[in-house]
Amino acid sequence: MLKRLGLSLISLVCVLTATAAMAHRGNASLETEAFGSQDAMQLDRRISSLEQRFYTLESNINQLRQQITVSRPSPVTPNTRDLEVERLRSEIQLLEERIREVECAAAKLDERTLSPAARAARRTSGKGADPCRLQPETPVQLSARPR
């Protein structure tokens, strides 16, 4: 869009320049016939007038470019970033829960493989307070696998 606007403005400047040049030639030929020759002061005033017009056009073009730049929406808005961060946090929380389930299942399976004497020794030493190890015969249950 910026390219199209720039090309349109450049085309406009070229058309205005050509129009001004043609008008100047027509006026110059009329004045040459009427007055013989154009004096330097009058020519200087006309050039200054054209310079002022070009400066005004250039200022307008720059203002339009700035407005286009400001009006463009940014690709990542803070609201989108906040939503993304929140989604990642919830996914991390789900993964942490899944890890706890797997660790508990591994503790249950470990407790099942111990001999009855080792199991009794663990319980009397205070290491058997882990809730995952209290009932090793219960089935291991994991939540549904996230996709």
C-alpha positions as CSV (number, residue, x, y, z in Angstrom):
1,M,0.0,0.0,0.0
2,L,2.9,2.3,0.8
3,K,4.5,1.7,-2.5
4,R,1.2,2.4,-4.3
5,L,0.7,5.6,-2.4
6,G,4.3,6.7,-3.1
7,L,4.0,5.9,-6.8
8,S,0.7,7.9,-6.9
9,L,2.3,10.8,-5.2
10,I,5.3,10.8,-7.4
11,S,3.0,10.6,-10.4
12,L,1.1,13.6,-9.1
13,V,4.3,15.6,-8.6
14,C,5.4,14.8,-12.2
15,V,2.0,15.9,-13.6
16,L,2.1,19.1,-11.6
17,T,5.7,19.8,-12.7
18,A,4.7,19.2,-16.4
19,T,1.7,21.4,-16.0
20,A,3.7,24.1,-14.4
21,A,6.3,23.9,-17.1
22,M,3.7,24.1,-19.9
23,A,2.0,27.0,-18.2
24,H,5.4,28.7,-17.8
25,R,6.2,28.2,-21.5
26,G,2.8,29.6,-22.5
27,N,3.2,32.6,-20.2
28,A,6.8,33.1,-21.3
29,S,5.8,33.2,-25.0
30,L,3.0,35.6,-24.3
31,E,5.1,37.8,-22.2
32,T,7.9,37.7,-24.7
33,E,5.6,38.9,-27.4
34,A,4.0,41.5,-25.1
35,F,7.1,42.8,-23.3
36,G,9.9,41.5,-25.3
37,S,11.9,39.8,-22.6
38,Q,11.2,38.7,-19.0
39,D,13.3,40.3,-16.3
40,A,15.3,38.4,-13.8
41,M,13.3,39.4,-10.7
42,Q,10.0,38.1,-12.2
43,L,11.7,34.8,-13.1
44,D,13.2,34.5,-9.6
45,R,9.7,35.0,-8.0
46,R,8.2,32.3,-10.2
47,I,11.0,29.9,-9.3
48,S,10.6,30.7,-5.6
49,S,6.8,30.1,-6.0
50,L,7.4,26.7,-7.6
51,E,10.0,25.7,-4.9
52,Q,7.4,26.6,-2.3
53,R,4.8,24.4,-3.9
54,F,7.2,21.5,-4.2
55,Y,8.2,21.9,-0.5
56,T,4.5,21.8,0.4
57,L,3.9,18.7,-1.7
58,E,7.0,17.0,-0.1
59,S,5.7,17.9,3.4
60,N,2.3,16.4,2.6
61,I,3.9,13.2,1.2
62,N,6.0,12.9,4.4
63,Q,2.9,13.4,6.6
64,L,1.0,10.7,4.7
65,R,3.9,8.3,5.1
66,Q,3.9,8.9,8.8
67,Q,0.2,8.4,9.1
68,I,0.4,5.1,7.2
69,T,3.3,3.9,9.4
70,V,1.3,4.8,12.6
71,S,-2.0,3.3,11.4
72,R,-0.5,-0.1,10.6
73,P,-1.3,-2.6,13.3
74,S,1.6,-4.2,14.9
75,P,1.9,-8.0,14.2
76,V,2.1,-9.0,17.8
77,T,0.0,-7.0,20.2
78,P,0.5,-7.2,24.0
79,N,-2.9,-8.9,24.3
80,T,-1.8,-11.7,22.0
81,R,1.5,-12.0,23.8
82,D,-0.4,-12.3,27.2
83,L,-2.6,-15.0,25.8
84,E,0.4,-16.9,24.5
85,V,2.1,-16.7,27.8
86,E,-1.0,-17.9,29.6
87,R,-1.4,-20.8,27.2
88,L,2.3,-21.8,27.8
89,R,1.8,-21.7,31.6
90,S,-1.2,-24.0,31.4
91,E,0.7,-26.4,29.2
92,I,3.6,-26.4,31.7
93,Q,1.2,-27.1,34.6
94,L,-0.3,-30.0,32.7
95,L,3.2,-31.4,32.0
96,E,4.1,-31.1,35.7
97,E,1.0,-33.0,36.7
98,R,1.8,-35.7,34.2
99,I,5.3,-36.0,35.6
100,R,4.0,-36.4,39.2
101,E,1.6,-39.2,38.0
102,V,4.5,-41.0,36.2
103,E,6.8,-40.6,39.3
104,C,4.0,-42.0,41.5
105,A,3.5,-44.9,39.2
106,A,7.2,-45.7,39.2
107,A,7.2,-45.6,43.0
108,K,4.3,-48.1,43.1
109,L,6.1,-50.4,40.7
110,D,9.3,-50.1,42.7
111,E,7.4,-51.0,45.9
112,R,5.9,-54.1,44.2
113,T,9.3,-55.4,43.2
114,L,10.7,-55.2,46.8
115,S,10.8,-58.3,48.9
116,P,8.4,-58.4,51.8
117,A,11.3,-58.0,54.2
118,A,12.6,-54.9,52.3
119,R,9.1,-53.4,52.2
120,A,8.7,-53.9,56.0
121,A,12.2,-52.3,56.6
122,R,11.3,-49.3,54.5
123,R,8.0,-48.7,56.4
124,T,9.7,-48.9,59.8
125,S,12.5,-46.5,58.8
126,G,10.0,-43.7,57.9
127,K,10.7,-43.8,54.2
128,G,7.4,-45.6,53.6
129,A,5.4,-42.4,54.2
130,D,5.2,-41.8,50.5
131,P,1.5,-42.0,49.6
132,C,2.4,-43.6,46.3
133,R,4.1,-46.5,48.1
134,L,1.3,-47.1,50.7
135,Q,-0.8,-49.3,48.5
136,P,1.5,-50.8,45.8
137,E,-1.0,-53.5,44.8
138,T,-3.5,-50.9,43.4
139,P,-3.5,-50.5,39.7
140,V,-1.3,-47.7,38.2
141,Q,-3.6,-45.1,36.6
142,L,-2.4,-42.3,34.4
143,S,-4.6,-39.5,33.1
144,A,-5.3,-39.3,29.4
145,R,-2.3,-38.6,27.3
146,P,-2.2,-35.0,26.1
147,R,-2.1,-34.6,22.3
